[in-house]
Amino acid sequence: MKVDILVFAAHPDDAELSCSGTILAHKALGKSVALVDLTKGELGTRGNAELRMQEAAEASKILGIDYRENLGFRDGFFVKNEELELKIIQAIRKYQPEIVLANALSDRHIDHGRAADLVHDSCFLSGLTKIHTEYNSVPQKAWRPKKVYHYIQDQLSHPDIVFDISDFFDQKMESILAFKSQFFDPNSDEPNTPISGPDFLDFIKGRAVEFGRRIGVKYGEGFQIRGGSIGSNNLLQQL
């Protein structure tokens, strides 16, 4: 089940909103991608856990990813502890990625920064041979990804890397809109949220334009690296 890129997301739709263009670009180049959602987003104002799982499955088809799973952590209440770190480590060793994409280092939603910290530390711990995990009752080998990149979410942060998604922006938006319960739907009678209005989709486009301008392309997605820039705008240099 080894993949080139493993994406972690605190909630279903985090990855679609923030790094789906990068996923699509790498899939087009023949790279393999797995996506692991930490929670089912069950505390979301709109929709419910079952519906979010259906929407995630539809988004996965649009993205063409190789695997997607949900670890079932408690939305809003998961914390960094040994139990959850071991579950993340098990996923890392299962997929053996070269690159990990994870939530924003800090953001409006408290789960995002917590997920970033949890995944970042688990990527390091996954490389320690004296930490023992199993998958399907088979002992797993230690594995540490080459790099961990944190995608930028709601709050604007200075990106260390911007990836060109110009050829994949429309498909990115299609994957976002697979989460019909969460985003603009004129026929919905559910409560409005900060992301359910039509202006939010304009915000997503504007952010992509802003990041793209930094590297001279139409649309981009931004990533941060804990500890600062590596001086490259190309994730593929790490694969």
LOLOSE-108292 format. One record per residue: residue in one letter; z, y, x of N, C-alpha, C in turn. Coordinates in steps of 0.05 Angstrom, whole numbers, plus 5000, padded with zeros to 4 digits. Each point is the difference from the previous one (the first is absolute). Example, Ala and Ser with C-alpha at 12.3 -4.5 7.8 and 13.67 -1.06 7.14 Angstrom:
2
a515648865264500050244982500050245018;s498650214993500150245016501450224985;
//
This chain:
239
m500049765016500050244984500050255017;k499549985026500050235017498050214991;v500950255000498250224993500050215022;d498050184999499950225019502050224993;i500250064974501750234991501849904977;l502550065002501949944979501250264990;v499750044974500950254987502549954984;f502150155005502449994983500250244983;a500949964975500250234981502649964984;a501650214997502449994985499449934971;h497850114989499349964972497049944998;p499349844980497249974994498850274994;d497950075013498450254999500650185024;d502149965015500550165025497649985019;a499249755005497849965019497450114989;e499549964974497550104989499850315002;l502350134995500050305001499650105029;s501149865019500350125027498349885022;c499249754998498549885022497849814991;s499250014974498049814990497250065013;g499450255006497550055014499849875027;t502350005014500149875026499749704997;i501349894980499749714994497149934995;l498750164982497249944993498250025024;a500550205017498350045024500249765019;h502449905003500449775018498949744988;k500349974974498849774986497050005004;a498850244998497150025003499149925029;l501850025019499449925027500749715006;g500849864979500649715003502849945007;k501850194999502849965007501549874976;s502049855005501649874979502550174995;v500850024974502250174992501749864979;a502750015004501949904980501750244992;l501050004975501650214990502549884988;v502350105009502649914990501550224986;d500349994974501650194985502949925000;l501850185006502849935001501349984973;t499350174981501149994973497749994979;k500849964976498050004978499850284986;g501450195011499950274988501350014972;e502049834996501049974973501650244990;l500750185017501450244991498150234994;g497549965002498050214994500350094971;t499650264995500350114973497949884981;r497649955010497949894983499449715007;g499249854980499349725005502549835004;n499549765010502249815005499149815023;a501949835008499549835024497649824995;e499849874976497849824995497350145001;l499950244988497550155000499350095028;r502050085016499450085027498849775017;m501049754994498949775015497149954992;q499350044975497349974991498250225013;e501050245000498550225012499649955030;a502149905014499849945028497849795006;a499849804982498049805004497250124997;e499750184981497450134996499350175024;a501950155010499650175024499249835024;s501349765003499449825022497149915000;k498949964976497249924997498250225010;i500750254993498450235008500150035030;l502349965012500350045029498849765015;g499849774987499049765014501849895021;i502750054996501949905020500249704999;d501049885022500149715002502449884986;y502250135002502549904988501650244989;r501649954979501950194990502449854988;e502450095007502449884989502150214995;n502049934985502250184993502649875007;l501750145015502549885010502350034979;g499650164979501950014979502650145007;f500050185019502450165006500650184975;r502450094998500850174977499050285004;d498350094982498950275001502350204998;g500050185019502050215001502649935013;f500649745003502649925010499949835025;f497649935010500049835024501050175024;v501249865018501150135024499349845025;k500350125023499449855024502449835007;n499749744997502149815008498749755011;e501649825010499049765013498349834981;e500949974975498549834981497250104995;l499750264996497350114995498350015025;e501350065023498550005025498949735006;l501549794994499049735005497649934982;k499950114975497749964983497650155010;i500450235011497850155012499049855025;i501849915016499349855025498449754992;q500949864980498549764991497150074993;a499650234986497350084992498450085025;i501250145019498650075025499149755015;r501849815003499349755014498149834985;k500050024974498149854983497150105005;y499750275000497350115002499250085029;q501950025018499450055029498050235004;p500650234989498150235002500050125028;e497750125007499950175023501150284994;i499450094976500850274992501649984974;v502150164997501550024975499850294990;l499450034975500050264986502550004982;a501550225000502550004985500450284987;n501950014982500650254986500650245018;a499950234988500650255014502850015012;l500350125023502550015013502150154983;s499250204985501750134981498350104978;d501150024975498350084978501750074976;r498750104978501550074976501549774988;h498749764999501349774988501849875022;i502549954993501849905020499349725010;d498549844984499349745009498050005023;h498450225002497950005020501150015028;g501850185006501350025026501649755007;r501449894980501549755004498249775007;a497749984986498149795006498850035028;a499550255007498950055027501949905022;d502550074996502149925020500349705001;l500149884976500349714998497749855014;v497650084994497649865011499850065030;h500550245009499850075028501949835017;d502549984991502049855015499449704999;s499049904977499449724997497749925018;c498150185004497749945018501149955029;f502050155008501149955026501649735001;l501749964980501649764999498349754998;s497750024987498349774996499049885027;g500150165021499249915026502249865016;l502449994989502249875014500249704994;t499949845021499749714996502649884989;k502350135003502549884991500650074971;i498250144987500250034971498349794987;h501249824984498749774989499350044971;t497449964993499150004972498249764996;e499649944974498249784992498250104978;y497649874999498250044977499149724991;n500549944975499449734989501449795017;s502550055007501749815015499149955029;v498050165009499049975027501150245017;p501249955023501050225017497750195008;q500550264999498050195008500450095028;k497850075013500050115027500550305000;a501350105020500450295003497350145001;w499950244988497550155000500750304998;r498850165017500450294999497350144999;p499550164979497550144999499750205023;k497550065007499550195021500950284994;k499550094974500650274992500950004971;v501850204994500750054972499250294994;y498450034980499150274991501250064973;h501050244996501250074974498150194986;y499049914977498250174984501650234988;i498650234997501250244989499750004970;q502250064985500049974971500250284987;d501950044983500150244984500450255017;q502050005017500750235017498050025023;l498950235004498150045022501550005027;s499149835018501049985027497750025019;h500650095025497950015020499249725009;p497449934996499249735008499649975030;d500849785010499449935028497149885002;i499149884978497449884999498850074973;v497450065000498550034975497749815001;f499749844979497849804999497950094980;d497549995007497750084984499649804977;i500350104975499549834977497750104982;s498450175012497950144984498349814984;d499249775012498249824986501549834979;f502650034998501649824983501750154980;f499750274998501850154984499749934970;d497649974990499749934972501349744993;q499749805018501249744995503150025002;k500950175018502950055001501050104973;m498750204989500850114974499949784978;e498049835002499949784980502449825002;s500949945025502349835003502550144990;i500250265003502350154989500149984970;l497750044988499850014971500349724987;a500049795017500749744989502950004989;f501650185010502850024989500050204977;k498749904978499650184977502650104988;s502149845002502650084988501250245015;q499350045025501350205016498650275002;f497450004997498450245005498850104974;f498450215002499150154976498449824981;d500950004976498749864978500450164975;p497950144990500350174977500949854975;n499749745000500849844976502849895002;s501450055022502749905004502050174984;d502049864988502150154986502749975015;e499849925026502549975016500750275012;p502550035009500950265011498350095023;n499850265003498650115023501849985025;t498749965023501449995025498550185021;p501250045023498650175020497349895009;i499549744995497449895009498249924976;s500750064976498449914977498150214989;g500150255010498250204991497350005014;p497950124989497450005013500050155026;d501950195003500150165025500849835024;f501549784994500949835023497649875014;l498049924985497649885012498550215017;d500150254991498950215017501550035026;f502749974998501750015024499249795020;i499549754990499349785018497450075014;k498150114985497450075012500450235021;g501650204992500550225018501349915026;r501949824998501349905024498049865018;a498249844988498049865016498150195013;v499350224986498350205012501450145023;e502650074996501550135021500249835026;f500649744996500249835024497249965012;g497949974984497449975011499150245016;r500850244991499250245015501150005028;r502349875004501350005027498349855020;i498349814991498449855019497050044995;g499350204983497350074995498449824983;v501449874980498649824981500750094972;k498849884980500450094972502749924990;y500849755004502649904989501549845022;g502650035001501649855019502649914989;e501349825013502849914994501750045025;g502450104997501750065023502249805004;f500749955025502149815007501850135022;q502549924999501950085021500949765015;i500950055025501149795017502850095007;r502049834996502750085008500150045030;g500850245008500050065028497750175009;g498050054983497950195007497249885003;s498150165008497249935001499349825023;i498049834996498949845022497350125009;g499250224988497750145009497449874992;s499949864977497649874991499750034970;n497650034991499550014971498849744989;n500249795015498749764993501949765000;l500849904976501749774999498749765013;l497349984999498649775010500449965030;q500750215014500549965029502349825005;q501749954980502349835003499449714991;l497649954988499449744990498349845020;
//
